[in-house]
Amino acid sequence: MIKGMTGFGAVQFTSGAIKAVIEIKSLNNRYLDVNYYLPIGYNSIENKMRQVLQKSLQRGRVTVSLRIIDKPAQTIALNKGVVKAHIRYANSLKKEFKLKNDLSLSDLIRLPGVLEAKETMINPDKLWPDIEKALKKTIITLVNMRKREGRSLATDVTEKLKQMAVNTKKISARAKFILKEKKKKFSDEEFQSFQRSNDINEELSRLNHYIAEIKKLLKSTNSVGKRIDFIAQEMQRETNTIGSKLQDKVVSNAVISMKSKVEKIREQAQNIE
């Protein structure tokens, strides 16, 4: 069954002391266009994420977000070299200006550079196995949503195709009736000329073939949105030809109805992966 291109998935996961969440959003797009929002220093795994995504997604504007929501606390480092420098300068000032007060511990730790808070560095490549598992789970959630949309799209397009099939039968019957009436009025030569210039059997045959082809594509699990759009363009061309060949009120009304259905199918094809 076909899939749509609108979807969302989110999975929270842990890796040691780290907690993170992956979110994937997708919207319609002619091609697969992926944007990544990763923590600083995580660009090295972008290509790996792309390879995983491409196994399940063929079309859509996709946004992948990885957020670290909990990680090991900062580490505090004592810079002994800076402490010694501060004490040395303090002693020098004490001697030069005959100062009596000594530096206390609380004074020292407030001095610039004595204590340094360091972020805990996380190697994204070491985290990759857990990120990959979470990413795959998120993709499953996203794809399931796109499948549900696909079922809805398939139902709508199938209904449009049924209505078109009804109109092709109506046009075919009307064309036979018109030929029958013209044969009564025209000479053999005039009738043959009229028949040649107003023959729409080829167009109707192609339309019925296109209807059957799209029905088949709607059952496919592959990316078929572009193919459906192409076939719908061909349907539009055949429908226009029928309308220009056979000038008749009943045929014109059926053609107008069919063109409307084809346009709707083309619109829906933009939503199909």
N, C-alpha and C positions, 0 to 999 in steps of 0.2 A: 504494500500500500504506500502511496506517495506520502511525503512529509511536507509540512509547511516550513517557514523559516523564522517564525516568531517563537521564542522560548526563553526560559530562565532556569537556572540550576544553581544551587548553593550547597556546599558541604563543609562542615567544620571538622578539623582533624588535629591530632596531637602527634608530636615527634619528640620524644624525650621531654624536656622541660618547656618545649615550645608549643603554643596553641596558635592555630591559623585557620583562616577560612578562604575558600576559593569560590568565586562567583563567576558565572558565565551568562551573558545576555546575548541574544541574537535577534536581528531584524532583517527585513528584506534587502537583498542586494543582488546585482547581476552576477557577481563573482564572490569567491570567498575572500573576505577582507577582515583580518584579525588585528585588533589593537590590544596591547598588553599594559596592565598597570601593576607593576611589581615593586617590592621594596628595593631600596638602594642596595646595589651590589648583587642583585639577582638576575641581571641581564643574561648571565651565562646559561640559564636554563630556558630562555625564551625559545630557542630552536627546538629543544626537546619537547616543549609544550606544543609547538606548532606541529611536529610530527605526530603526536598523539591525536590532536584535533583533526588533522587531515584524514585520519582513518575513518572518522564518523561523520564529518561535515564536508559538503561540497560547495554550498552556496550560502551567502548571508553575510551581513555586517556583524561581526562577533566581537564582543568585549570580554576579555579575561582579566579578572582581578584577583590578586593574591595579597591578603592582609595578615600581618602578624599581630595577633591580639594579646598574646602573653609570651614572655620570654624571660630567661634568667636575668636577675637584677644586675645593675651596674657593679663593677668591682672598684674599690677605692685603693689607690696606690699612694704610698708615702715616698715622696721624693727626698731622699736623705741628702743628696748633694745640695739641693736648694736650702734645706734646713741648716746645713753647715755654713752655707754662704750667708744666710740671714744672721746666724749667731756671730760669725766673724765680723760682719759689718756692725752688728750691735755692740760687740766688745770694742771695736775701733772707735765708735761714737762715744761709748762710755768713758774710755780713757781720754779722748780728746776734749770732751766737754764736761768731764768729771760728773757723770750721771750716776745715780745711786740705784735706780730701779732695775731689776733683772727681768729678762723675758720669761714668762710662764708658759706652760704647755698650751693653755687656751689662747695665749697671744700667738704662739708659733703656728698653730693649725689654721689660724685665720689669715696668715700671711700668704700673698700670691704665690702659687706654684707648689706649696708644701703638700697639699692633698690634691690628687687628680682622679676624677671619676672617669672610668673607661667603660665604653659600651662593650658588651659581650659579643664578640664576632661570631657569626654563624655561617658556616660554609654551606651555600645552597646546594652544591653537588652532593654533599653528605645527606642532605634532607630530601634529595630528589626521589628516592624510592617511595617515601610517604606522600610527597607531593603528587607523584604520578598516580598512586592509588586513589587519592582524593579527586584528582582531576578526572580520572576515568568514571568515578561515581557521579561527579557533577555532570559530565557529558551525557551519561545515561538518563539522568533526570531531565536535562535539556531536550534530548532526543525524544523522550516519551511525550513531552509537551508538544513538540513539533509533529509527532505522529498523530496526536489528537487533533491538531489543527488540520493535518493532512486528510483525516477522515471527513472532517467537515467540508473541506474544499472539494474532495472527490464527490461527495453527495451533491453539492451545488452544481459542479460542472456536469455531472451525469444527468441531472435534471435538464440543464440547458441543451445537452445533446439529444435527449428524448424529444424535446420540443422541436429541435431542428429536424429530426427524422420525420416527425409528423408533417412538417412544412415541405420537406422534399417529396413526400408522397402526395401531398396536396398539389404541388407544382407539377409533378409528373402526370397526375390525373387530369389536371387542367390543360396541360400541353396536348395530351391525346384528344381531349374534347375540342380544342381549338383547331387541331389538324383535321379532325373529322368534319368540322363545320366549313373550313376553308376548302376542303376537297369538293364539297357540294357546290361551292360558288365559283371556284377557279377552274380554268382550263388545265389540262395535264401539265403543260409547260409552266404555267403560272404557279401551279401547286408545287411542282418540283423545285422551282426557284425559291418559293416561300419556305419549303421544308428544309432546304439547304441552309438558308440564312437564319432560320429560327430554331434549328435543331439544338436542344439543350441536354440531350441524353449523356453526352460526354461529361458535361459539368455536373450533372446529377450523380453520375457514377462516381466521379472523384469525391464529391461531397460525402456520399455514403461511405466511401473508403476512408476518408479523413475522420468521420464520426467513429467508425469502428477502430481506427488506429488510436485515437485519443482514449477511448474506453480501455483499450489494452494498456496504454501507458499509465492510466490511473491505478492500475494494479501493480505497477512496478515498484520495487524498493530502491531503484537507482534515482539519480538526479535527472528529472525529466521536464522541469519547468521550461527550459529554453526550447526543447523540442515541441512541447505543446503550444508555446507561443508561435513558433515557426509554422506549425500546421494550421493554427488559427488564422494566420496571415494568408495562407493559401486558400482557406475556406472563404475568407473575405473576398479574395480575387474571383473565385468561382461564382460566388453569390452575386457580385457586381455584374459579371458577364451574363448571368441568367437574366437579371433585371434589364440589361441593355438589349438583349436579344429578343425577349418575348414581352412586347408592350401590351400588358393586360392588367386590369385592375386587381383581379384575384391574385395573379402572380406577383404583382408589385407589393401588395399587402404582405404576402408570405415572405418576399425578399426583405422587406423592411423589418419584419419580425426576426428573420434569420440573422440579419446584420446586427441587430441589437444583441442577440444571443452570442454571436461571435465576439463582439466587443467585450461582453461580460466575461467570456472565457479567457480572452487575452488579459483582462485585468486580473483574473484569478491566477493566471499563469505566472504573474509577477510575484505571487505569494508562495508558489510551489518550488521546493528545492530542485 
